[in-house]
């Protein structure tokens, strides 16, 4: 790489760092549109412990119908889908054990309207389809046993409608219901009260039905209808054990002090690397800046990243591992230069080559641990695992690619000054070791 190319590459890296840092925090209106740009750091999704929200716990009532654990797992999936469909994409639904039975915990962070969420998760519905308009009439279709899902769709006239999908048993029962009540009305009851009635216009044998009305539904009406039906389609009956509104005060304090601690830690790392490794340390600092900015950007854009207190711990740990990778490389470069007559560029090239395997091996084992925690860990552990996984991948990239690129750019500028790179030959180190004892002996003789 010649001097001109080196200056161009370093300039591009500087521009990238500056732009990424600016766009991380600034906000401005986008010209010609009605949209505003918000710094990507501000769009990082926060967990319940950071932003506050709602935490609800339900006990599962065993009605003796079918395999309970399978139905609980289905209910967890249904609740998650229901919350996501309503826009609560950062919500988590987990199954727990309680007193020998099962319980379900629902956590929804960063909620603007707690009552709207409580309407979904705090008041599970009992859904019944009846052939008679009477609360005492026998239910033919029971949501928790027969209905798999309810959703917004469109009819043949492209008007909004409500779609129903029944499970295997529900398909058979619904076929018989629509046969018996063809061209008649059936009645939908929720929590013992009539919600609406619908007319049966044909026999439905495939378990997929569409509820329409004259003039069609608006999207919001269809979505509300589907939500009420879906909330009654849980595979088990749920009883509310507790519902808590969690204040974001703790999260605000945690974010503030995490930022302070992170800034102090990173500043100390920058100083340490330059003091210990001179020009090599400067290259590592540039790579670390790139690493931090990329890590924040990925945390903002990846949909499965949700920043929690354990997630912050994962970020800080991965920053440490990013620095550690550079230290392994630089110590290897020092050894190559110290114990040979290689020029600086050759020592650097060999140092990177021989340290790459150790860095990859060490990081891959940590990656495996992060993946295991991600897959089978609890909700609080997943935040740590996700940020650690992203951080490790980026740390290998910045250590093995960005650091090396920056050092290669330094070569045309200064490729002969071992002092600039903090490198010494073995004989020079030995001479320095002997200078101190000689100085001490001379002082003793003078006395």
VOPAGU-2260 file (C-alpha; in pm, 1 decimal, decimal comma):
REM VOPAGU-2260
SITE   aa  ch    i         X         Y         Z
SITE  UNK   A    0       0,0       0,0       0,0
SITE  UNK   A    1     151,3     334,7    -106,7
SITE  UNK   A    2     136,4     661,2      87,7
SITE  UNK   A    3    -146,7     811,7    -117,1
SITE  UNK   A    4    -367,3     506,2     -79,0
SITE  UNK   A    5    -294,6     491,1     293,4
SITE  UNK   A    6    -404,4     849,2     343,8
SITE  UNK   A    7    -723,8     785,9     145,0
SITE  UNK   A    8    -811,5     474,6     349,9
SITE  UNK   A    9    -741,3     646,9     682,5
SITE  UNK   A   10    -949,0     943,9     570,2
SITE  UNK   A   11   -1239,9     716,1     476,8
SITE  UNK   A   12   -1220,2     545,2     816,0
SITE  UNK   A   13   -1219,1     886,5     987,1
SITE  UNK   A   14   -1522,7     999,7     785,5
SITE  UNK   A   15   -1703,2     674,3     867,8
SITE  UNK   A   16   -1636,2     713,1    1240,3
SITE  UNK   A   17   -1746,0    1077,2    1242,4
SITE  UNK   A   18   -2066,3    1012,3    1044,9
SITE  UNK   A   19   -2158,3     707,1    1250,5
SITE  UNK   A   20   -2101,4     903,6    1571,9
SITE  UNK   A   21   -2309,5    1197,8    1450,9
SITE  UNK   A   22   -2596,5     988,2    1316,7
SITE  UNK   A   23   -2599,4     790,6    1640,7
SITE  UNK   A   24   -2742,8    1085,1    1835,5
SITE  UNK   A   25   -2873,1    1360,1    1605,9
SITE  UNK   A   26   -3236,7    1403,1    1503,8
SITE  UNK   A   27   -3366,6    1604,7    1211,1
SITE  UNK   A   28   -3663,8    1620,3     970,1
SITE  UNK   A   29   -3616,0    1445,2     638,1
SITE  UNK   A   30   -3662,0    1698,5     360,1
SITE  UNK   A   31   -3955,5    1636,9     129,6
SITE  UNK   A   32   -4121,7    1387,2     363,7
SITE  UNK   A   33   -4332,2    1388,3     676,8
SITE  UNK   A   34   -4078,0    1171,7     857,4
SITE  UNK   A   35   -3807,7    1261,3    1106,6
SITE  UNK   A   36   -3474,9    1088,2    1148,0
SITE  UNK   A   37   -3387,6     991,3    1503,5
SITE  UNK   A   38   -3037,6     885,8    1602,5
SITE  UNK   A   39   -3006,5     509,8    1579,4
SITE  UNK   A   40   -2893,2     485,8    1941,4
SITE  UNK   A   41   -3233,0     627,7    2042,0
SITE  UNK   A   42   -3410,9     347,6    1854,3
SITE  UNK   A   43   -3247,4      62,7    2047,3
SITE  UNK   A   44   -3530,1    -138,7    2201,1
SITE  UNK   A   45   -3518,0    -148,5    2578,1
SITE  UNK   A   46   -3623,4    -435,3    2800,2
SITE  UNK   A   47   -3868,1    -425,3    3085,3
SITE  UNK   A   48   -3600,1    -351,3    3344,2
SITE  UNK   A   49   -3477,7     -52,0    3141,8
SITE  UNK   A   50   -3793,7     113,9    3011,6
SITE  UNK   A   51   -4066,7      -0,5    3249,0
SITE  UNK   A   52   -4389,3    -163,6    3135,4
SITE  UNK   A   53   -4627,8    -434,3    3247,6
SITE  UNK   A   54   -4556,9    -773,0    3400,7
SITE  UNK   A   55   -4847,9   -1015,5    3442,5
SITE  UNK   A   56   -4850,4   -1368,0    3579,8
SITE  UNK   A   57   -5129,8   -1620,8    3521,0
SITE  UNK   A   58   -5198,9   -1953,2    3683,8
SITE  UNK   A   59   -5307,9   -2234,2    3453,1
SITE  UNK   A   60   -5632,5   -2412,2    3539,1
SITE  UNK   A   61   -5617,8   -2781,1    3450,8
SITE  UNK   A   62   -5958,7   -2879,9    3313,3
SITE  UNK   A   63   -5843,5   -3237,1    3248,7
SITE  UNK   A   64   -5876,6   -3203,3    2871,1
SITE  UNK   A   65   -5583,1   -3349,4    2675,9
SITE  UNK   A   66   -5211,7   -3307,5    2747,7
SITE  UNK   A   67   -5179,9   -3001,0    2971,4
SITE  UNK   A   68   -4817,9   -2912,1    2897,1
SITE  UNK   A   69   -4874,7   -2924,6    2520,7
SITE  UNK   A   70   -5173,0   -2693,0    2556,3
SITE  UNK   A   71   -4972,7   -2457,8    2780,9
SITE  UNK   A   72   -4699,0   -2439,5    2514,0
SITE  UNK   A   73   -4966,0   -2359,0    2255,0
SITE  UNK   A   74   -5106,6   -2087,4    2478,6
SITE  UNK   A   75   -4761,7   -1930,7    2514,7
SITE  UNK   A   76   -4731,5   -1914,8    2135,6
SITE  UNK   A   77   -5085,1   -1775,1    2099,6
SITE  UNK   A   78   -5024,2   -1503,9    2358,6
SITE  UNK   A   79   -4696,0   -1407,3    2192,5
SITE  UNK   A   80   -4858,9   -1389,6    1849,0
SITE  UNK   A   81   -5147,3   -1187,9    1989,1
SITE  UNK   A   82   -4919,3    -928,3    2147,9
SITE  UNK   A   83   -4698,2    -902,2    1839,3
SITE  UNK   A   84   -5003,1    -857,1    1617,0
SITE  UNK   A   85   -5106,3    -563,1    1834,1
SITE  UNK   A   86   -4766,6    -397,7    1793,4
SITE  UNK   A   87   -4596,4    -510,0    2116,3
SITE  UNK   A   88   -4305,4    -667,6    1932,7
SITE  UNK   A   89   -4068,8    -657,7    2233,2
SITE  UNK   A   90   -4303,2    -853,6    2459,1
SITE  UNK   A   91   -4196,6   -1187,4    2605,8
SITE  UNK   A   92   -4417,2   -1476,8    2712,5
SITE  UNK   A   93   -4263,5   -1759,6    2915,2
SITE  UNK   A   94   -4386,4   -2078,0    3078,1
SITE  UNK   A   95   -4295,4   -2140,8    3441,3
SITE  UNK   A   96   -4382,0   -2396,7    3705,7
SITE  UNK   A   97   -4571,8   -2298,1    4015,8
SITE  UNK   A   98   -4666,8   -2528,2    4304,9
SITE  UNK   A   99   -4641,5   -2840,3    4091,8
SITE  UNK   A  100   -4850,0   -2684,3    3814,7
SITE  UNK   A  101   -4785,1   -2441,6    3531,7
SITE  UNK   A  102   -4791,6   -2064,1    3517,2
SITE  UNK   A  103   -4741,6   -1814,8    3235,4
SITE  UNK   A  104   -4555,8   -1486,3    3271,8
SITE  UNK   A  105   -4610,2   -1202,6    3024,1
SITE  UNK   A  106   -4379,2    -900,2    3012,0
SITE  UNK   A  107   -4446,8    -603,6    2784,3
SITE  UNK   A  108   -4184,8    -324,8    2796,0
SITE  UNK   A  109   -4218,1      42,1    2708,5
SITE  UNK   A  110   -4598,4      57,7    2719,0
SITE  UNK   A  111   -4769,8     392,0    2655,6
SITE  UNK   A  112   -5121,8     267,8    2737,3
SITE  UNK   A  113   -5117,3       2,7    3012,9
SITE  UNK   A  114   -5495,5     -38,6    3006,6
SITE  UNK   A  115   -5487,6    -137,9    2641,2
SITE  UNK   A  116   -5242,8    -415,5    2720,6
SITE  UNK   A  117   -5440,5    -525,6    3023,8
SITE  UNK   A  118   -5741,8    -568,4    2798,2
SITE  UNK   A  119   -5537,8    -832,5    2616,4
SITE  UNK   A  120   -5329,3   -1005,0    2879,0
SITE  UNK   A  121   -5509,4    -922,8    3199,8
SITE  UNK   A  122   -5851,9   -1051,4    3112,1
SITE  UNK   A  123   -5834,1   -1381,6    2919,6
SITE  UNK   A  124   -6166,1   -1460,2    2752,6
SITE  UNK   A  125   -6383,5   -1771,9    2744,8
SITE  UNK   A  126   -6504,1   -1816,0    2387,3
SITE  UNK   A  127   -6807,6   -2023,9    2292,5
SITE  UNK   A  128   -7007,2   -2077,6    1971,6
SITE  UNK   A  129   -7372,5   -2171,5    2041,5
SITE  UNK   A  130   -7667,5   -2268,3    1833,1
SITE  UNK   A  131   -7913,6   -2086,8    2057,4
SITE  UNK   A  132   -7923,9   -1728,7    2180,5
SITE  UNK   A  133   -7901,5   -1815,4    2546,6
SITE  UNK   A  134   -7625,8   -1798,5    2806,0
SITE  UNK   A  135   -7743,7   -2135,1    2940,1
SITE  UNK   A  136   -7735,4   -2306,6    2601,3
SITE  UNK   A  137   -7472,7   -2572,4    2545,1
SITE  UNK   A  138   -7153,4   -2454,3    2376,4
SITE  UNK   A  139   -7079,3   -2640,8    2054,5
SITE  UNK   A  140   -6746,1   -2475,5    1978,1
SITE  UNK   A  141   -6516,7   -2390,4    2269,7
SITE  UNK   A  142   -6232,1   -2158,4    2181,4
SITE  UNK   A  143   -5968,2   -2314,5    2404,0
SITE  UNK   A  144   -6039,2   -2661,6    2259,8
SITE  UNK   A  145   -6126,5   -2601,3    1897,6
SITE  UNK   A  146   -6003,2   -2265,1    1766,1
SITE  UNK   A  147   -5642,2   -2242,2    1653,8
SITE  UNK   A  148   -5626,0   -1876,7    1547,3
SITE  UNK   A  149   -5827,2   -1572,3    1447,1
SITE  UNK   A  150   -5693,6   -1301,5    1218,3
SITE  UNK   A  151   -5781,0   -1012,1     989,2
SITE  UNK   A  152   -5831,5   -1102,2     625,0
SITE  UNK   A  153   -6036,6    -988,1     323,8
SITE  UNK   A  154   -6341,6   -1138,9     159,4
SITE  UNK   A  155   -6412,3   -1191,5    -209,7
SITE  UNK   A  156   -6508,3    -824,0    -239,7
SITE  UNK   A  157   -6171,1    -714,0     -93,7
SITE  UNK   A  158   -6342,9    -590,0     221,0
SITE  UNK   A  159   -6196,8    -654,2     563,5
SITE  UNK   A  160   -6323,9    -966,2     738,0
SITE  UNK   A  161   -6224,2   -1199,0    1020,8
SITE  UNK   A  162   -6061,9   -1531,7     940,5
SITE  UNK   A  163   -6087,5   -1840,2    1162,6
SITE  UNK   A  164   -5867,9   -2148,3    1160,7
SITE  UNK   A  165   -5975,1   -2453,3    1362,7
SITE  UNK   A  166   -5763,6   -2742,2    1486,3
SITE  UNK   A  167   -5830,7   -3101,1    1381,7
SITE  UNK   A  168   -6107,4   -3161,7    1632,3
SITE  UNK   A  169   -6249,5   -2814,3    1576,9
SITE  UNK   A  170   -6263,1   -2872,9    1201,1
SITE  UNK   A  171   -6484,9   -3175,5    1250,5
SITE  UNK   A  172   -6710,7   -3004,1    1505,2
SITE  UNK   A  173   -6737,9   -2684,8    1300,2
SITE  UNK   A  174   -6828,6   -2883,9     988,9
SITE  UNK   A  175   -7116,4   -3043,5    1177,2
SITE  UNK   A  176   -7222,4   -2706,8    1322,5
SITE  UNK   A  177   -7232,7   -2535,5     983,4
SITE  UNK   A  178   -7424,1   -2833,2     840,2
SITE  UNK   A  179   -7685,4   -2828,2    1115,4
SITE  UNK   A  180   -7727,6   -2450,1    1109,2
SITE  UNK   A  181   -7698,0   -2385,9     735,6
SITE  UNK   A  182   -7878,5   -2059,7     647,7
SITE  UNK   A  183   -7936,0   -2000,2    1018,0
SITE  UNK   A  184   -7758,5   -1795,0    1283,7
SITE  UNK   A  185   -7503,0   -1910,8    1537,3
SITE  UNK   A  186   -7412,2   -1704,0    1841,1
SITE  UNK   A  187   -7069,2   -1611,1    1973,5
SITE  UNK   A  188   -7040,3   -1572,3    2350,3
SITE  UNK   A  189   -6736,8   -1428,8    2528,3
SITE  UNK   A  190   -6710,6   -1469,0    2904,1
SITE  UNK   A  191   -7076,6   -1575,9    2922,3
SITE  UNK   A  192   -7214,6   -1271,7    2737,4
SITE  UNK   A  193   -7327,1   -1262,3    2376,5
SITE  UNK   A  194   -7071,1   -1080,5    2166,6
SITE  UNK   A  195   -7230,9   -1113,9    1822,5
SITE  UNK   A  196   -7419,8   -1347,2    1593,6
SITE  UNK   A  197   -7327,3   -1461,5    1244,1
SITE  UNK   A  198   -7520,2   -1628,1     964,0
SITE  UNK   A  199   -7405,6   -1960,2     817,4
SITE  UNK   A  200   -7413,8   -1940,5     437,8
SITE  UNK   A  201   -7240,1   -2269,8     355,5
SITE  UNK   A  202   -7105,5   -2586,9     510,2
SITE  UNK   A  203   -6737,4   -2545,7     596,5
SITE  UNK   A  204   -6540,7   -2868,8     594,4
SITE  UNK   A  205   -6173,6   -2756,2     580,4
SITE  UNK   A  206   -6153,9   -2576,6     916,0
SITE  UNK   A  207   -6105,2   -2233,2     758,6
SITE  UNK   A  208   -6390,3   -1984,3     789,8
SITE  UNK   A  209   -6441,8   -1615,9     715,0
SITE  UNK   A  210   -6681,0   -1395,2     908,8
SITE  UNK   A  211   -6819,0   -1111,2     698,5
SITE  UNK   A  212   -7097,3    -856,6     726,2
SITE  UNK   A  213   -7286,0    -634,8     486,0
SITE  UNK   A  214   -7071,7    -334,5     400,0
SITE  UNK   A  215   -6763,5    -503,3     544,8
SITE  UNK   A  216   -6565,5    -422,7     857,5
SITE  UNK   A  217   -6316,1    -143,7     895,7
SITE  UNK   A  218   -5964,3    -270,2     960,6
SITE  UNK   A  219   -5981,6    -164,6    1325,0
SITE  UNK   A  220   -6319,6    -336,5    1373,3
SITE  UNK   A  221   -6189,0    -656,7    1215,4
SITE  UNK   A  222   -5872,5    -644,8    1423,5
SITE  UNK   A  223   -6066,8    -589,6    1747,9
SITE  UNK   A  224   -6303,5    -875,4    1659,3
SITE  UNK   A  225   -6014,9   -1109,8    1577,9
SITE  UNK   A  226   -5835,4   -1008,7    1897,0
SITE  UNK   A  227   -6138,2   -1092,7    2110,5
SITE  UNK   A  228   -6171,3   -1430,1    1939,9
SITE  UNK   A  229   -5799,4   -1502,4    1964,3
SITE  UNK   A  230   -5794,1   -1417,5    2335,4
SITE  UNK   A  231   -6056,1   -1686,3    2382,6
SITE  UNK   A  232   -5863,3   -1945,2    2181,6
SITE  UNK   A  233   -5594,8   -2011,9    2439,5
SITE  UNK   A  234   -5542,2   -2382,0    2490,5
SITE  UNK   A  235   -5591,7   -2353,5    2865,9
SITE  UNK   A  236   -5798,1   -2145,0    3102,6
SITE  UNK   A  237   -5596,4   -1873,9    3274,5
SITE  UNK   A  238   -5651,4   -1696,7    3602,4
SITE  UNK   A  239   -5481,0   -1368,8    3676,5
SITE  UNK   A  240   -5236,8   -1408,5    3963,8
SITE  UNK   A  241   -5072,8   -1067,2    3953,0
SITE  UNK   A  242   -5037,6    -766,2    3726,0
SITE  UNK   A  243   -4769,8    -507,7    3795,7
SITE  UNK   A  244   -4689,1    -175,5    3635,1
SITE  UNK   A  245   -4310,4    -138,6    3645,9
SITE  UNK   A  246   -4161,1     208,1    3667,1
SITE  UNK   A  247   -3876,0     294,7    3429,2
SITE  UNK   A  248   -3695,5     488,6    3704,4
SITE  UNK   A  249   -3453,8     203,7    3777,1
SITE  UNK   A  250   -3383,7     167,2    3407,0
SITE  UNK   A  251   -3311,2     537,8    3364,6
SITE  UNK   A  252   -3060,0     526,2    3648,8
SITE  UNK   A  253   -2907,8     207,3    3512,6
SITE  UNK   A  254   -2866,2     357,2    3165,8
SITE  UNK   A  255   -2710,4     674,0    3304,4
SITE  UNK   A  256   -2455,7     494,8    3519,6
SITE  UNK   A  257   -2387,5     232,1    3253,4
SITE  UNK   A  258   -2303,3     512,1    3009,3
SITE  UNK   A  259   -2077,7     680,9    3266,2
SITE  UNK   A  260   -1902,1     354,1    3351,9
SITE  UNK   A  261   -1870,1     259,8    2985,8
SITE  UNK   A  262   -1725,5     600,3    2889,9
SITE  UNK   A  263   -1469,9     588,6    3172,7
SITE  UNK   A  264   -1375,6     230,9    3092,3
SITE  UNK   A  265   -1333,3     297,1    2720,6
SITE  UNK   A  266   -1127,8     611,6    2786,7
SITE  UNK   A  267    -894,6     417,9    3016,8
SITE  UNK   A  268    -862,1     145,0    2753,2
SITE  UNK   A  269    -767,2     402,7    2488,4
SITE  UNK   A  270    -496,9     548,6    2714,4
SITE  UNK   A  271    -367,3     205,6    2817,6
SITE  UNK   A  272    -334,5      81,4    2460,3
SITE  UNK   A  273    -142,6     389,1    2343,2
SITE  UNK   A  274      88,9     387,6    2645,0
SITE  UNK   A  275     162,3      15,2    2620,9
SITE  UNK   A  276     171,8     -38,1    2245,0
SITE  UNK   A  277     235,6     308,8    2096,5
SITE  UNK   A  278     138,4     309,1    1724,8
SITE  UNK   A  279      -7,4     -40,4    1744,5
SITE  UNK   A  280    -224,4      77,2    2033,4
SITE  UNK   A  281    -338,3     376,6    1830,9
SITE  UNK   A  282    -451,2     139,6    1555,1
SITE  UNK   A  283    -635,3     -68,7    1815,7
SITE  UNK   A  284    -810,3     244,2    1946,6
SITE  UNK   A  285    -932,3     331,6    1596,9
SITE  UNK   A  286   -1056,3     -25,0    1549,0
SITE  UNK   A  287   -1227,9     -12,0    1889,2
SITE  UNK   A  288   -1410,4     307,2    1789,0
SITE  UNK   A  289   -1534,4     132,4    1475,2
SITE  UNK   A  290   -1632,8    -167,6    1686,7
SITE  UNK   A  291   -1836,6      35,4    1936,3
SITE  UNK   A  292   -2023,3     227,1    1665,7
SITE  UNK   A  293   -2101,8     -90,9    1469,0
SITE  UNK   A  294   -2217,3    -266,5    1786,0
SITE  UNK   A  295   -2459,6      15,8    1868,9
SITE  UNK   A  296   -2587,1      19,5    1510,9
SITE  UNK   A  297   -2651,9    -354,5    1507,1
SITE  UNK   A  298   -2828,0    -331,8    1842,9
SITE  UNK   A  299   -3056,4     -69,1    1687,9
SITE  UNK   A  300   -3138,2    -243,1    1359,4
SITE  UNK   A  301   -3153,3    -613,5    1447,5
SITE  UNK   A  302   -3513,3    -701,4    1541,4
SITE  UNK   A  303   -3430,4    -960,1    1808,0
SITE  UNK   A  304   -3204,2    -728,6    2012,5
SITE  UNK   A  305   -3365,5    -589,9    2324,8
SITE  UNK   A  306   -3136,0    -408,0    2562,5
SITE  UNK   A  307   -3162,0    -517,1    2924,7
SITE  UNK   A  308   -2930,6    -481,6    3224,6
SITE  UNK   A  309   -2775,6    -823,7    3147,1
SITE  UNK   A  310   -2751,8    -707,7    2784,7
SITE  UNK   A  311   -2539,2    -410,9    2892,4
SITE  UNK   A  312   -2314,4    -656,2    3076,2
SITE  UNK   A  313   -2280,8    -851,4    2751,0
SITE  UNK   A  314   -2177,9    -536,2    2564,7
SITE  UNK   A  315   -1915,5    -441,3    2822,6
SITE  UNK   A  316   -1778,2    -796,8    2826,6
SITE  UNK   A  317   -1754,7    -804,8    2447,6
SITE  UNK   A  318   -1566,4    -471,6    2449,4
SITE  UNK   A  319   -1314,1    -628,8    2682,6
SITE  UNK   A  320   -1280,4    -928,1    2452,0
SITE  UNK   A  321   -1227,4    -695,9    2154,4
SITE  UNK   A  322    -935,6    -531,1    2334,0
SITE  UNK   A  323    -800,9    -868,7    2445,4
SITE  UNK   A  324    -784,6    -987,7    2084,5
SITE  UNK   A  325    -569,8    -688,5    1991,2
SITE  UNK   A  326    -339,5    -749,1    2287,1
SITE  UNK   A  327    -286,8   -1112,2    2178,1
SITE  UNK   A  328    -195,5    -991,1    1827,5
SITE  UNK   A  329      39,3    -716,9    1947,5
SITE  UNK   A  330     223,7    -941,5    2191,5
SITE  UNK   A  331     275,2   -1189,1    1908,8
SITE  UNK   A  332     409,6    -909,3    1687,1
SITE  UNK   A  333     648,0    -808,0    1964,4
SITE  UNK   A  334     776,3   -1164,8    1995,0
SITE  UNK   A  335     824,5   -1194,4    1618,7
SITE  UNK   A  336    1022,5    -870,9    1606,0
SITE  UNK   A  337    1219,6    -941,0    1926,4
SITE  UNK   A  338    1347,0   -1287,7    1837,5
SITE  UNK   A  339    1425,7   -1235,1    1469,5
SITE  UNK   A  340    1585,0    -993,9    1228,8
SITE  UNK   A  341    1261,0    -939,3    1038,3
SITE  UNK   A  342    1173,4    -585,1     938,3
SITE  UNK   A  343     866,9    -429,2    1100,5
SITE  UNK   A  344     619,1    -503,3     814,8
SITE  UNK   A  345     717,5    -872,8     809,1
SITE  UNK   A  346     692,0    -902,5    1188,5
SITE  UNK   A  347     346,4    -747,2    1182,8
SITE  UNK   A  348     228,4    -972,2     901,7
SITE  UNK   A  349     358,5   -1285,3    1075,8
SITE  UNK   A  350     215,8   -1173,2    1410,1
SITE  UNK   A  351    -134,0   -1138,7    1268,2
SITE  UNK   A  352    -108,6   -1470,0    1086,7
SITE  UNK   A  353       9,2   -1669,5    1388,7
SITE  UNK   A  354    -231,9   -1512,6    1637,3
SITE  UNK   A  355    -543,3   -1549,9    1422,1
SITE  UNK   A  356    -598,1   -1916,9    1510,4
SITE  UNK   A  357    -575,6   -1852,0    1885,6
SITE  UNK   A  358    -817,9   -1558,7    1863,2
SITE  UNK   A  359   -1069,0   -1751,1    1654,0
SITE  UNK   A  360   -1050,9   -2058,7    1879,3
SITE  UNK   A  361   -1102,0   -1853,9    2194,7
SITE  UNK   A  362   -1391,3   -1655,1    2052,0
SITE  UNK   A  363   -1565,7   -1953,1    1892,5
SITE  UNK   A  364   -1587,7   -2131,2    2228,3
SITE  UNK   A  365   -1747,3   -1820,2    2377,1
SITE  UNK   A  366   -1980,8   -1798,6    2078,4
SITE  UNK   A  367   -2098,0   -2153,9    2144,5
SITE  UNK   A  368   -2177,1   -2061,2    2503,2
SITE  UNK   A  369   -2366,2   -1750,6    2390,1
SITE  UNK   A  370   -2569,7   -1954,9    2140,7
SITE  UNK   A  371   -2664,3   -2210,2    2406,8
SITE  UNK   A  372   -2774,7   -1933,2    2644,4
SITE  UNK   A  373   -2966,6   -1768,1    2359,6
SITE  UNK   A  374   -3154,0   -2087,0    2271,7
SITE  UNK   A  375   -3236,5   -2233,5    2611,7
SITE  UNK   A  376   -3183,6   -1943,8    2852,9
SITE  UNK   A  377   -3455,8   -1756,1    3035,3
SITE  UNK   A  378   -3576,2   -1416,1    2913,0
SITE  UNK   A  379   -3328,9   -1226,2    3133,3
SITE  UNK   A  380   -3034,7   -1436,3    3010,8
SITE  UNK   A  381   -3125,4   -1403,8    2642,9
SITE  UNK   A  382   -3049,9   -1029,4    2645,1
SITE  UNK   A  383   -2697,9   -1103,2    2769,5
SITE  UNK   A  384   -2648,0   -1383,9    2517,7
SITE  UNK   A  385   -2763,4   -1180,2    2216,4
SITE  UNK   A  386   -2543,8    -876,0    2282,8
SITE  UNK   A  387   -2248,2   -1101,2    2368,3
SITE  UNK   A  388   -2292,2   -1297,0    2043,0
SITE  UNK   A  389   -2304,4    -981,9    1830,0
SITE  UNK   A  390   -2013,2    -830,6    2019,9
SITE  UNK   A  391   -1788,5   -1134,3    1977,3
SITE  UNK   A  392   -1849,4   -1155,2    1602,3
SITE  UNK   A  393   -1773,9    -784,1    1563,3
SITE  UNK   A  394   -1467,8    -805,7    1789,0
SITE  UNK   A  395   -1311,2   -1073,5    1567,3
SITE  UNK   A  396   -1386,0    -864,2    1259,3
SITE  UNK   A  397   -1239,0    -541,3    1397,8
SITE  UNK   A  398    -934,1    -711,9    1552,4
SITE  UNK   A  399    -840,4    -921,4    1250,4
SITE  UNK   A  400    -953,6    -686,8     972,1
SITE  UNK   A  401    -983,3    -323,7    1085,6
SITE  UNK   A  402    -677,7    -322,1    1315,0
SITE  UNK   A  403    -468,9    -485,1    1043,6
SITE  UNK   A  404    -595,8    -241,1     780,3
SITE  UNK   A  405    -508,8      60,5     995,8
SITE  UNK   A  406    -160,1     -74,0    1071,8
SITE  UNK   A  407    -103,1    -139,5     699,6
SITE  UNK   A  408    -198,5     223,4     639,2
SITE  UNK   A  409      64,8     328,9     895,7
SITE  UNK   A  410     340,6     140,8     710,0
SITE  UNK   A  411     394,3     388,3     419,8
SITE  UNK   A  412     389,4     672,9     671,3
SITE  UNK   A  413     636,6     511,2     910,3
SITE  UNK   A  414     769,5     160,2     849,4
SITE  UNK   A  415    1114,8     185,2    1005,7
SITE  UNK   A  416    1065,6     337,7    1350,8
SITE  UNK   A  417    1044,6      49,8    1595,0
SITE  UNK   A  418     993,9     300,9    1874,7
SITE  UNK   A  419     672,9     426,4    1712,7
SITE  UNK   A  420     530,5      74,1    1720,8
SITE  UNK   A  421     667,6      -6,7    2066,5
SITE  UNK   A  422     896,1    -281,5    1929,2
SITE  UNK   A  423    1243,9    -380,4    2047,9
SITE  UNK   A  424    1504,0    -638,8    1949,0
SITE  UNK   A  425    1629,0    -896,4    2199,1
SITE  UNK   A  426    1977,6    -742,7    2224,1
SITE  UNK   A  427    1830,7    -399,5    2292,6
SITE  UNK   A  428    1619,1    -540,9    2574,1
SITE  UNK   A  429    1923,2    -715,8    2719,4
SITE  UNK   A  430    2128,9    -395,4    2707,5
SITE  UNK   A  431    1856,5    -210,4    2895,5
SITE  UNK   A  432    1854,6    -483,1    3159,9
SITE  UNK   A  433    2228,5    -449,1    3216,6
SITE  UNK   A  434    2229,1     -68,9    3232,5
SITE  UNK   A  435    2043,4     -57,9    3561,7
SITE  UNK   A  436    2277,6    -292,3    3756,9
SITE  UNK   A  437    2586,9    -113,7    3619,9
SITE  UNK   A  438    2445,3     218,8    3728,5
SITE  UNK   A  439    2379,7      84,8    4076,6
SITE  UNK   A  440    2734,7     -60,1    4106,3
SITE  UNK   A  441    2890,7     271,3    3995,5
SITE  UNK   A  442    2689,7     455,3    4257,1
SITE  UNK   A  443    2806,2     210,6    4528,1
SITE  UNK   A  444    3171,4     253,4    4423,9
SITE  UNK   A  445    3140,1     630,3    4437,0
SITE  UNK   A  446    3020,1     604,8    4795,5
